[in-house]
Every structure is written in C-alpha cells, then in structure tokens.
Amino acid sequence: MPGLQKIGQVLARNRHISPKLRNALTELENGMSDVTAAEVQHILRTELGDRLERFEVELEPELLSEASVSAVIGFTWRKPDRERERGVFKVLKPYVPDCFAEDMALLQELGNYIAKGNRGYDFATDDVNDMVTEVRLLLERELDFAREQTTLAGAARTYRASLGIRVPRVMPQLCTAGITAMSEENGVKVTDAFRRSPIRRTRIVWQLIEALIAVPLFSSQETSVFHADPHAGNLLYDETNRELIVLDWALAEGLNLESRRQLLMLVVMMVLRNRDGVRNAIRALRRPGGGRAAERIIDREVKRFFDELPQTELPGVLDGMRLMDQIALQGVHFAAPLFLFRKSLFTLDGVLEDVAGGEVRMDTVIVRYYLTRWAASFGLFYAPLRMQDFLNLEWNALLYPARRLWLGLPHPHVLPE
C-alpha cells in the first residue's frame, strides 16, 4: 500500500495528533521490508544492461533501505580515467505502479464518499473531491523518477552556496525512468543526532528551517523549488561535518515569486498582529473565482482568529498556515503548491519538536536569515519582497511597539541573544 504509506509518513510527525498514533506512523519512515536485494539487482541488470560492464559497476549484496515506492542499494563504479566512486541506486519497486494506482483510486473514492450527501462534517464537503484530486496528482509524482532527477540537479545548484546543507549528486550515466543513481550520503537520522547535546540539537533545528523554508522562500528565481516531504526518514545528519543531508526529492513543488512574496507578507503581518495585512495576503494567495463569497469567508475567519487569539500569544508562520487551512475547509480554493507547502511545514514542525522540543520558532530563523542576507547586500537584497513591501514593513514595525504597549504586552525577542 505505497500511497497510504506515503500519507502516513507525511502525518507521522504532526504533533497535533495523538502521540500513540504518531508513534505508530513513525515506523513507516524506515520500517518497511517487502522487496529483496535479488529482485532489485535483477531490475538493475535488466534496465542498465551493458552500462554495468562499461562503468565497472559492482553492486552491494544487501539493501541499504526501503521507502514507500523504492528500495536503495549501494554500488561502486568508475568513470573513464577516474578513480572508483561509491554511490547508491534508488530503484522503483516492481509492484508499486499497479498498487499505487489502486491506492489513489481508493483515496478518490474516499473523497467521493465524504462529498456525497450531508454527513455532518463541519467543513465544505462539496470541495473535498477537488482537494483529494490535487493530493492524488501530487502523490503520483512519487513515481516520476525522471522529474526527481531533474529536481535533484536543481536542488544541488540551489544549496551550493549554503553552508551546512547538502543534497545527493545525480549520476546521469546510470539513471533510467525507474532508476536514480546518486552519490552515497552517510549520516544518522536527524532526530537521532547529538542526543546528549541540546546546544547542537538546537543548531540542527536552525539548519532545518534555513534549508527547507528560508532558502527556497528567499530565492530570487521566478520559481523556487521546496522539499515537500520533510519527514525524518528523508533527513540525515552528518555529525562529523555538521551537515544536514536532504534526501528523496520525488515530492517537490515550485512556488512562484508572487506566491512567496504574499506568504512572507502573511508571516510578517501575523507576527505584527496586523489584521488588514493578514487578510490582504490571504486574498492575494487564493485562486481566482469565488467572488465576494470567498472574500467574506476570508474576512470572517481572519476576524475570528484574532478575536480568539490570547493577548499574550505571539502568532507566527504556523498560525498563518492553520488559518489558511481553516479558510480552505470553508470552500476557498488555493493553488496545489500552497497546499503542499502548508502540509510540509506541519510535517517539519513535528520533526523540529522531536529534535529540540519547540525551543526555536520558525519565525525567528526566517527573520534572521532575511536580515543577514539584507545586511550582507548593504540593503540591496529584498527578494521576493518589493521595495514598497519593505517600506510598508518598516512602517508596521514602527507601529508595533505602540500596539504592544496598548495591549500591555512585553516585547518578544525577534533574534536570539
């Protein structure tokens, strides 16, 4: 059941579900065993043919790991006039295409069941089918190895200048539509790194937030790719070199410049408790259509959120994502990449909680990353924000102390001391 396994992996680190259920679901991160090394080796020999001999490929006798749709086996190879090099093959399991299709059909039937008739659910059930269809199409990318190979190459370029972050390097000479050959990356599961050092585990959390949120958000490219499946099984840590290793880029998505701009405006306006700014950002992020009805839903939910928000609580990026989810359940449509981005943040939030116990806020790291880049560019770098956004943020920041004084609240630390 590869499709349902993938859904379980996505939910496993969500700290808002039952701890007992979370513990059970985390076994899906690297506890599967339903294909043998001999089967994988047979696939490799069949698909790669004489390339195995040409590049002097020697396969390891045992599998390194298994995921929901693939198995990983180690190898060594030699380019012409080069020394031997270690790598790993990620191989599509032979039964997955048929079983994955059945899983997705079952998921669609679930959507049909929920949407059919009045079953008493407290959300817009008429829109469930559209949401399930989007999820199904996104999950089907797990089978698109060629797309992942392209994404991996792009991710390697994105993180080339980022210290402490690395992604596997693709070996195109040994890739096919069902096989991805890449560099071998060694490390421990990120949730197991430096168990006896709280300080180092806090640093790991900063690296996770920078790598998976800040770097793609603040890219100056028109479309920036983010990792949409950051469960702990896809995140290794090299304790010797203090590097985070991000694996499995099959489930990745791109956000355009305007979407990232509005997401950042949403986050900042959340922190500033600016209702109008939050409402405007969410309106800009929704899909066209829905008219005044959609705007009324957004206005109502934003008002309800701030009316119910305790005066002593500082909202942030996760509150903004939950607010968008609540608005989506009322029938307002957002683009599929935004849906996947929200879900990836909730998955990452659970991993961060397991690593450092919630000691670090995402907002703090995002703001520090932005200010560091802005200062390094002498104030010239502000992508994806526009100069007008920057000036607007400064004006809101000037008003913020007065707003907190009016509420009788202490000033929060934006940056760590």
C-alpha positions in Angstrom: 0.0 0.0 0.0 2.6 2.6 -1.1 0.2 5.5 -1.5 -1.2 5.1 2.0 2.3 4.6 3.4 3.3 7.9 2.0 0.3 9.6 3.6 1.2 8.0 6.9 4.8 9.3 6.6 3.5 12.8 6.0 1.3 12.7 9.1 3.8 10.9 11.3 5.5 14.0 12.8 2.4 16.1 13.1 2.4 17.0 16.8 -1.3 17.9 16.8 -2.4 14.2 16.5 -2.5 11.5 19.2 1.0 10.6 20.4 0.1 6.9 20.2 -0.9 7.3 16.5 2.3 9.4 15.9 4.5 6.6 17.3 2.8 4.0 15.2 3.1 6.1 12.0 6.8 6.9 12.5 7.5 3.2 11.9 6.6 3.9 8.2 9.6 6.2 7.9 12.1 3.4 7.5 10.5 0.2 8.8 9.3 -1.4 5.5 10.5 -4.6 4.0 8.7 -6.0 1.1 11.3 -6.4 -1.7 14.6 -8.4 -1.7 18.1 -7.5 -2.8 17.9 -10.2 -5.5 14.8 -8.6 -7.0 16.4 -5.1 -7.0 19.6 -6.5 -8.6 17.6 -8.2 -11.3 15.9 -4.9 -12.2 19.2 -3.1 -12.3 20.7 -5.7 -14.6 17.7 -5.7 -16.9 17.4 -1.9 -17.2 21.0 -0.9 -17.3 22.3 -3.7 -19.4 25.8 -3.2 -20.7 26.2 0.0 -18.8 27.0 -2.1 -15.7 30.1 -3.5 -17.5 31.0 -0.3 -19.3 31.2 1.6 -16.0 32.5 -1.3 -14.0 29.5 -1.3 -11.6 29.7 -3.6 -8.6 26.5 -4.0 -6.6 26.3 -4.4 -2.8 24.8 -7.8 -1.7 22.2 -6.2 0.6 19.7 -3.4 0.5 20.5 -0.2 2.4 17.0 0.9 3.0 13.4 0.8 1.7 10.9 3.6 1.2 7.2 3.6 0.3 7.8 3.3 -3.5 11.5 2.4 -3.8 14.5 0.5 -2.5 18.0 1.7 -2.1 21.1 -0.4 -2.8 24.8 0.6 -2.7 27.3 0.2 -5.5 30.8 1.3 -6.7 31.6 2.5 -10.3 34.3 4.0 -12.3 34.1 6.8 -14.9 36.7 6.6 -17.7 40.1 7.8 -16.4 38.7 8.3 -12.9 39.0 6.5 -9.6 36.3 4.2 -8.3 33.4 6.0 -6.6 30.7 4.9 -4.2 27.0 5.6 -5.0 23.5 4.3 -4.4 20.7 3.2 -6.7 17.2 4.2 -5.9 15.0 1.6 -7.7 11.3 1.7 -8.2 9.8 -1.4 -6.6 8.2 -3.7 -9.3 4.7 -3.9 -7.8 4.4 -0.2 -7.0 2.8 1.2 -10.2 -0.2 -1.1 -10.0 -0.6 -0.9 -6.2 -0.1 2.9 -6.1 -2.8 3.3 -8.7 -5.2 1.3 -6.6 -4.3 3.3 -3.5 -5.0 6.5 -5.4 -8.4 5.1 -6.6 -9.3 4.3 -3.0 -8.4 7.8 -1.9 -10.6 9.3 -4.6 -13.4 7.0 -3.6 -13.0 8.3 0.0 -13.3 11.8 -1.4 -16.5 10.8 -3.2 -17.9 9.3 0.0 -17.3 12.4 2.1 -18.6 14.7 -0.6 -21.8 12.7 -1.2 -24.7 13.8 0.9 -24.8 15.6 4.2 -22.7 13.5 6.7 -22.5 16.2 9.4 -18.9 17.3 8.8 -18.1 20.8 9.9 -16.5 21.9 6.6 -17.3 22.4 2.9 -17.7 18.8 1.8 -18.5 19.8 -1.7 -14.9 20.9 -2.2 -13.3 17.7 -0.8 -13.2 16.0 -4.2 -11.2 18.8 -5.7 -8.8 18.7 -2.8 -8.4 14.9 -2.9 -7.8 15.1 -6.7 -5.0 17.6 -6.1 -3.4 15.4 -3.4 -3.6 12.3 -5.6 -1.9 14.1 -8.5 0.8 15.4 -6.2 1.4 11.9 -4.7 1.6 10.4 -8.2 4.9 12.3 -8.7 6.5 9.8 -6.4 6.6 7.5 -9.5 8.2 10.1 -11.8 11.9 9.3 -11.3 13.0 11.5 -14.3 11.4 14.5 -12.7 13.1 13.8 -9.4 16.5 13.5 -11.2 15.9 17.0 -12.7 14.8 18.4 -9.3 17.9 16.9 -7.5 20.2 18.6 -10.0 18.4 21.9 -9.4 18.4 21.5 -5.6 22.2 20.9 -5.8 22.6 24.2 -7.5 20.3 26.0 -5.1 22.2 24.8 -2.0 25.7 25.0 -3.5 26.3 28.3 -1.6 24.6 27.2 1.6 27.0 26.0 4.4 25.9 23.0 6.4 23.4 21.7 3.8 23.8 19.2 1.0 21.8 17.1 -1.3 22.8 13.9 -3.2 24.6 14.4 -6.6 22.9 12.7 -9.5 24.9 10.3 -11.8 23.1 10.6 -15.1 25.2 8.0 -16.8 23.4 5.3 -14.7 19.9 6.7 -14.5 16.7 5.5 -16.2 13.0 6.1 -15.9 12.8 3.7 -12.9 16.3 4.1 -11.5 18.1 7.1 -10.0 21.9 6.8 -9.4 23.3 9.3 -7.0 26.2 9.9 -4.6 26.3 7.9 -1.3 25.4 10.2 1.7 26.2 8.9 5.2 24.6 10.2 8.3 22.2 9.4 11.2 18.5 10.1 11.2 18.2 13.8 12.1 16.0 13.0 15.1 18.9 10.8 16.5 21.8 13.3 16.0 23.7 14.5 19.1 21.3 13.0 21.6 23.4 14.3 24.5 23.9 17.8 23.3 20.9 20.2 23.5 23.0 23.1 22.1 24.0 21.1 18.9 20.4 19.9 18.5 19.2 23.5 18.6 21.7 24.3 15.9 20.3 21.4 13.8 16.8 22.9 14.1 18.2 26.2 12.7 19.8 24.3 9.8 16.5 22.5 9.1 14.5 25.7 9.0 17.1 27.5 6.8 17.4 24.7 4.4 13.7 23.7 4.0 12.0 27.1 4.4 14.2 30.1 4.3 16.4 29.2 1.3 13.5 28.5 -1.1 11.4 31.3 0.2 14.0 34.0 -0.3 15.3 32.8 -3.7 15.4 35.5 -6.3 14.4 32.9 -9.0 11.0 33.2 -10.6 10.1 29.7 -9.4 11.8 28.2 -6.3 11.6 24.5 -5.6 10.9 23.3 -2.0 11.1 19.9 -0.5 7.5 18.8 0.2 8.2 15.6 2.1 10.5 16.5 5.0 9.7 13.6 7.3 12.5 12.4 9.5 13.3 9.4 7.2 14.3 11.8 4.5 16.6 13.9 6.7 20.1 12.7 7.7 22.7 14.5 9.7 26.5 14.1 9.2 27.7 14.6 12.8 31.4 14.8 11.7 31.0 17.6 9.2 27.9 19.2 10.9 25.9 19.0 7.7 22.2 18.4 7.1 21.6 15.9 4.2 18.2 16.2 2.5 17.1 13.1 0.6 14.3 12.0 -1.6 13.2 14.9 -3.8 10.4 13.0 -5.6 7.7 15.0 -3.8 8.9 18.6 -4.5 7.0 21.6 -5.7 7.7 25.1 -7.0 6.4 28.4 -5.7 6.5 31.4 -8.0 7.8 34.8 -6.9 4.4 36.4 -6.2 3.2 33.4 -4.1 6.4 33.6 -2.0 6.0 37.3 -1.6 2.5 37.0 -0.3 3.5 34.1 2.0 6.2 36.3 3.6 3.7 39.2 3.9 1.3 36.8 5.6 4.0 35.6 8.1 5.2 39.2 8.9 1.7 40.6 9.3 0.9 37.6 11.6 3.8 38.5 13.8 2.8 42.1 13.8 -0.8 41.1 14.6 -1.9 43.3 11.6 -5.4 42.0 10.7 -5.7 44.0 7.4 -2.3 42.8 6.3 -3.1 39.1 7.0 -6.5 39.5 5.2 -4.9 41.1 2.2 -2.2 38.5 1.9 -4.6 35.6 2.1 -6.9 37.2 -0.5 -3.9 37.6 -2.8 -3.0 33.9 -2.3 -6.4 32.4 -3.2 -7.3 31.2 -6.6 -9.3 33.5 -8.9 -13.0 32.9 -8.5 -15.4 32.7 -5.6 -16.1 36.5 -5.8 -17.5 38.3 -2.8 -18.4 35.0 -1.1 -14.8 33.9 -0.8 -13.8 37.4 0.4 -16.5 37.2 3.1 -15.2 33.8 4.3 -11.6 35.2 4.5 -12.7 38.3 6.4 -14.8 36.2 8.8 -12.1 33.7 9.6 -9.4 36.3 10.0 -11.6 38.3 12.4 -12.4 35.1 14.3 -8.7 34.1 14.6 -7.7 37.4 16.0 -10.7 37.8 18.3 -9.9 34.4 19.8 -6.1 34.9 20.0 -4.9 35.4 23.6 -3.3 38.8 24.1 -0.2 37.2 25.5 0.3 34.9 22.5 2.6 35.9 19.6 1.2 34.3 16.3 3.6 33.2 13.6 4.0 31.2 10.4 2.3 28.0 11.6 -0.7 30.0 12.8 -0.9 31.5 9.3 -0.9 28.1 7.7 -3.6 26.8 10.1 -5.7 29.9 9.2 -5.3 29.1 5.5 -6.4 25.5 6.2 -9.4 26.6 8.0 -10.4 29.0 5.2 -9.8 26.2 2.6 -12.2 24.0 4.6 -14.9 26.7 4.3 -14.6 26.4 0.5 -12.0 29.0 -0.6 -9.5 27.5 -3.1 -5.8 27.9 -3.0 -3.3 26.6 -5.6 -2.0 23.0 -5.1 1.6 24.1 -4.4 0.4 26.2 -1.5 -1.5 23.2 -0.1 1.7 21.1 -0.3 3.8 23.9 1.2 1.4 24.1 4.2 1.5 20.4 4.8 5.3 20.3 4.5 5.5 22.9 7.2 3.4 20.9 9.6 5.5 17.8 8.9 8.7 19.8 9.5 7.2 21.3 12.7 6.8 17.8 14.2 10.4 17.0 13.3 11.6 20.2 14.9 9.7 19.4 18.0 11.3 15.9 18.2 14.8 17.4 17.8 14.7 20.4 20.1 11.4 20.3 21.9 10.0 23.5 20.4 12.8 25.8 21.7 13.2 27.6 18.3 10.4 29.4 16.5 10.4 29.2 12.7 9.7 32.9 12.5 12.9 33.7 14.4 15.1 31.8 12.0 13.3 33.1 8.9 13.7 36.8 10.0 17.3 36.3 11.0 18.1 34.6 7.6 16.5 37.5 5.7 18.2 40.2 7.8 21.6 38.5 7.4 21.2 38.5 3.6 19.9 42.0 3.5 22.8 43.3 5.6 25.3 41.4 3.5 24.0 43.1 0.4 24.1 46.6 2.0 20.3 46.8 1.8 20.1 46.0 -1.9 18.7 42.5 -1.4 15.0 42.2 -0.5 13.6 39.5 -2.9 10.9 38.2 -3.1 9.6 41.3 -1.4 9.3 44.6 -3.3 10.7 47.9 -2.1 7.1 49.0 -1.3 6.6 45.9 0.8 9.9 46.7 2.6 8.8 50.3 3.4 5.4 49.0 4.5 7.0 46.5 6.9 9.1 49.3 8.3 6.0 51.4 9.0 4.3 48.4 10.6 7.4 47.7 12.7 7.3 51.3 14.0 3.7 51.0 15.0 4.3 47.6 16.6 5.8 48.8 19.9 2.8 51.2 20.4 0.4 48.3 19.6 2.1 46.1 22.2 2.1 48.9 24.7 -1.6 49.3 24.1 -2.1 45.6 24.7 0.1 45.7 27.8 2.4 43.0 26.4 6.2 42.6 26.8 8.4 42.9 23.8 9.3 39.5 22.3 12.9 38.8 21.2 12.9 38.7 17.5 16.5 37.4 17.4 18.4 35.2 19.8 20.7 37.0 22.2 
